Amino acid sequence: MISLRKITLDNRRELFRLEVTKEQQHYVASNLSSVASCYVLATNGSSPMPFAIYADEQMVGFVMIVYGDTGYDQPDMAKDNYCILRLMIGEQYQNCGYGRESMVKILEYIRTFPAGTAKYCWIPYESDNVVARKLYESFGFCDNGEVYNNEPITVLEL
């Protein structure tokens, strides 16, 4: 059973050690860098929501959701919408279905509108990251033609 849990003093080191494969490292920032970005965003008026992803009691991944301002040059649709800015499943836990199960939980959480109402959820991704693109498309995300930080954007109407 997948759950999203707060990052705490007790689980932060485990989260920081969790990494993707070497071949995937150019697709996603480290979890340490992502948590630091959450701090900067939060202290500058944004609404980041970082979570450790657990399968039962085992930490298997990380997600960083942001509402509104992502702190970068943003696409038009960023205002008052949710962004899954980072999503990773640790190398040793890949190919077990955790990415798909995590997306179900992440979208369930976003649809509770924890930071405010929204019409869309969007995700930037590296254009050559075929695995991520297929995962997002399987949930109904569609590219909208916008580019964010040199990455195409895929969008889901909530």
Sine and cosine of phi, psi and omega as CSV:
sin_phi,cos_phi,sin_psi,cos_psi,sin_omega,cos_omega
0.00,0.00,0.83,-0.56,-0.01,-1.00
-1.00,0.09,0.66,-0.75,0.11,-0.99
-0.64,-0.77,0.45,-0.89,0.10,-1.00
-0.97,-0.23,0.80,-0.59,-0.05,-1.00
-0.79,-0.62,0.50,-0.86,0.05,-1.00
-0.87,0.50,0.48,-0.88,0.12,-0.99
-1.00,0.08,0.80,-0.60,-0.09,-1.00
-0.84,-0.55,0.11,-0.99,0.11,-0.99
-0.88,0.48,-0.51,0.86,-0.04,-1.00
-0.98,0.21,-0.51,0.86,-0.08,-1.00
-0.94,-0.33,-0.05,1.00,-0.10,-0.99
-0.89,0.46,-0.65,0.76,-0.03,-1.00
-0.91,0.41,-0.63,0.77,0.06,-1.00
-0.88,0.47,-0.66,0.75,0.03,-1.00
-0.89,0.46,-0.68,0.73,-0.04,-1.00
-0.93,0.38,-0.42,0.91,0.03,-1.00
-0.99,0.12,-0.31,0.95,-0.04,-1.00
-0.95,0.31,0.81,-0.58,-0.05,-1.00
-0.70,-0.72,0.39,-0.92,0.13,-0.99
-1.00,0.09,0.02,-1.00,0.04,-1.00
-0.92,0.40,0.33,-0.94,0.04,-1.00
-0.84,0.54,-0.63,0.77,-0.02,-1.00
-0.92,0.40,-0.39,0.92,-0.04,-1.00
-0.99,-0.11,-0.14,0.99,-0.13,-0.99
-0.88,0.47,-0.43,0.91,0.03,-1.00
-0.98,0.19,-0.14,0.99,0.02,-1.00
-1.00,0.08,-0.46,0.89,-0.14,-0.99
-0.58,-0.81,0.63,-0.77,0.05,-1.00
-0.93,0.38,0.34,-0.94,0.06,-1.00
-0.90,0.44,0.38,-0.92,0.02,-1.00
-0.91,0.42,-0.57,0.82,0.05,-1.00
-0.88,0.48,-0.73,0.68,0.03,-1.00
-0.89,0.46,-0.63,0.77,0.00,-1.00
-0.91,0.42,-0.68,0.74,0.02,-1.00
-0.91,0.41,-0.63,0.78,0.07,-1.00
-0.89,0.46,-0.65,0.76,0.05,-1.00
-0.88,0.47,-0.61,0.80,0.05,-1.00
-0.87,0.49,-0.68,0.73,0.02,-1.00
-0.87,0.49,-0.74,0.68,-0.02,-1.00
-0.89,0.45,-0.70,0.72,0.02,-1.00
-0.88,0.48,-0.71,0.70,-0.03,-1.00
-0.90,0.44,-0.63,0.78,-0.01,-1.00
-0.98,0.21,-0.07,1.00,0.04,-1.00
-0.89,-0.46,0.40,0.92,0.16,-0.99
1.00,0.00,0.07,1.00,0.01,-1.00
-1.00,0.00,0.04,-1.00,-0.03,-1.00
-0.82,-0.58,0.96,0.30,0.06,-1.00
-0.98,0.19,0.53,-0.84,0.01,-1.00
-0.73,-0.69,1.00,0.00,0.01,-1.00
-1.00,0.01,0.64,-0.77,0.03,-1.00
-0.65,-0.76,0.59,-0.80,0.24,-0.97
-0.99,0.14,0.63,-0.78,0.04,-1.00
-0.98,-0.19,0.80,-0.60,0.00,-1.00
-0.89,-0.45,0.62,-0.78,0.23,-0.97
-0.95,-0.30,0.95,-0.32,-0.17,-0.99
0.83,0.56,-0.90,-0.43,-0.03,-1.00
-0.96,-0.27,0.15,0.99,-0.02,-1.00
-0.97,-0.22,0.83,-0.56,0.09,-1.00
-0.94,0.33,0.79,-0.61,-0.05,-1.00
-0.83,-0.55,-0.21,0.98,-0.06,-1.00
-0.17,-0.99,-0.19,-0.98,-0.07,-1.00
-0.54,-0.84,0.59,-0.81,0.13,-0.99
-0.68,-0.73,0.61,-0.79,0.07,-1.00
-0.82,-0.57,0.94,-0.35,0.03,-1.00
-0.97,-0.24,0.64,-0.77,0.03,-1.00
-0.75,-0.66,0.68,-0.73,0.10,-0.99
-0.97,-0.23,0.82,-0.58,0.04,-1.00
0.97,0.25,-0.85,-0.53,-0.12,-0.99
-0.90,0.43,0.87,-0.50,0.04,-1.00
-1.00,-0.08,-0.05,1.00,0.07,-1.00
1.00,0.08,0.06,1.00,-0.01,-1.00
-0.81,-0.58,-0.03,-1.00,0.16,-0.99
-0.89,0.45,0.88,-0.47,-0.17,-0.98
-0.97,-0.24,0.47,-0.88,0.15,-0.99
-0.95,0.31,0.26,-0.96,-0.02,-1.00
-0.83,0.55,-0.57,0.82,-0.12,-0.99
-0.98,0.18,-0.05,1.00,-0.07,-1.00
-0.90,0.43,-0.61,0.80,-0.07,-1.00
-0.86,0.50,0.81,-0.59,0.06,-1.00
0.86,0.51,0.48,0.88,0.10,-1.00
-0.75,-0.66,0.25,-0.97,-0.01,-1.00
-0.99,-0.11,0.58,-0.82,0.04,-1.00
-0.79,-0.61,0.76,-0.65,0.20,-0.98
-1.00,-0.01,1.00,-0.03,-0.13,-0.99
-0.98,0.21,-0.54,0.84,0.04,-1.00
-0.65,-0.76,0.65,-0.76,0.11,-0.99
-0.50,-0.87,0.82,-0.58,0.05,-1.00
-0.59,-0.81,0.53,-0.85,0.15,-0.99
-0.88,-0.48,0.76,-0.65,-0.04,-1.00
-0.85,0.53,0.54,-0.84,-0.08,-1.00
-0.74,0.67,-0.74,0.67,-0.09,-1.00
-0.96,0.29,-0.14,0.99,-0.03,-1.00
-0.93,-0.38,0.09,1.00,0.00,-1.00
-0.97,0.24,0.37,-0.93,0.00,-1.00
0.91,0.42,0.47,0.88,0.05,-1.00
-0.89,-0.46,0.07,1.00,-0.03,-1.00
1.00,0.03,0.03,1.00,-0.05,-1.00
-0.93,0.36,-0.53,0.85,0.04,-1.00
-0.89,0.46,-0.73,0.68,0.02,-1.00
-0.90,0.44,-0.74,0.67,0.02,-1.00
-0.88,0.47,-0.60,0.80,0.02,-1.00
-0.91,0.42,-0.67,0.74,0.01,-1.00
-0.88,0.48,-0.62,0.79,0.05,-1.00
-0.85,0.52,-0.76,0.65,-0.02,-1.00
-0.91,0.41,-0.66,0.75,-0.01,-1.00
-0.88,0.47,-0.73,0.68,-0.01,-1.00
-0.93,0.37,-0.59,0.81,0.10,-0.99
-0.86,0.51,-0.70,0.71,0.00,-1.00
-0.89,0.45,-0.75,0.66,-0.02,-1.00
-0.86,0.52,-0.62,0.79,-0.03,-1.00
-0.95,0.32,-0.06,1.00,0.17,-0.98
-1.00,0.08,-0.11,0.99,0.02,-1.00
0.80,0.60,0.85,0.53,-0.10,-0.99
-0.91,0.42,-0.40,0.92,-0.01,-1.00
-0.91,-0.41,-0.08,1.00,-0.02,-1.00
0.53,-0.85,0.29,-0.96,0.00,-1.00
-0.94,0.35,0.41,-0.91,-0.02,-1.00
-0.41,-0.91,0.39,-0.92,0.08,-1.00
-0.98,-0.18,-0.47,0.88,-0.12,-0.99
-0.73,-0.69,0.38,-0.93,0.26,-0.96
-0.86,-0.51,0.71,-0.70,-0.01,-1.00
-0.77,-0.63,0.43,-0.90,-0.02,-1.00
-0.66,-0.75,0.82,-0.57,0.18,-0.98
-1.00,0.07,0.58,-0.82,0.02,-1.00
-0.49,-0.87,0.43,-0.90,0.06,-1.00
-0.92,0.38,0.74,-0.67,-0.10,-0.99
-0.88,0.48,-0.44,0.90,0.01,-1.00
-1.00,-0.02,0.09,1.00,0.03,-1.00
-1.00,0.04,0.98,0.20,-0.09,-1.00
-0.90,0.44,-0.62,0.78,-0.01,-1.00
-0.88,0.48,-0.73,0.68,0.01,-1.00
-0.90,0.44,-0.72,0.69,-0.02,-1.00
-0.84,0.54,-0.71,0.71,0.00,-1.00
-0.90,0.44,-0.63,0.78,0.04,-1.00
-0.88,0.47,-0.76,0.65,-0.03,-1.00
-0.89,0.46,-0.69,0.73,0.00,-1.00
-0.88,0.47,-0.56,0.83,-0.02,-1.00
-0.92,0.39,-0.29,0.96,0.07,-1.00
-0.99,-0.16,0.06,1.00,0.05,-1.00
0.99,-0.15,0.06,1.00,0.06,-1.00
-0.93,0.36,0.60,-0.80,0.03,-1.00
-0.71,-0.70,0.66,-0.76,0.08,-1.00
-0.89,0.46,0.65,-0.76,-0.03,-1.00
-0.94,-0.35,0.09,1.00,0.04,-1.00
1.00,-0.01,-0.22,0.98,0.03,-1.00
-0.99,0.13,0.40,-0.92,0.03,-1.00
-0.82,-0.57,0.67,-0.74,-0.02,-1.00
-0.77,-0.64,0.88,-0.48,0.04,-1.00
0.82,0.57,0.66,0.75,-0.02,-1.00
0.92,0.40,0.34,0.94,0.02,-1.00
-0.83,-0.55,0.65,-0.76,0.08,-1.00
-0.91,0.42,0.38,-0.92,-0.02,-1.00
-0.92,-0.40,0.70,-0.71,0.11,-0.99
-0.90,-0.43,0.63,-0.78,-0.21,-0.98
-0.76,-0.65,0.59,-0.81,0.07,-1.00
-0.80,-0.61,0.77,-0.63,0.11,-0.99
-0.98,0.22,0.79,-0.61,-0.04,-1.00
-0.99,0.14,0.00,0.00,0.00,0.00
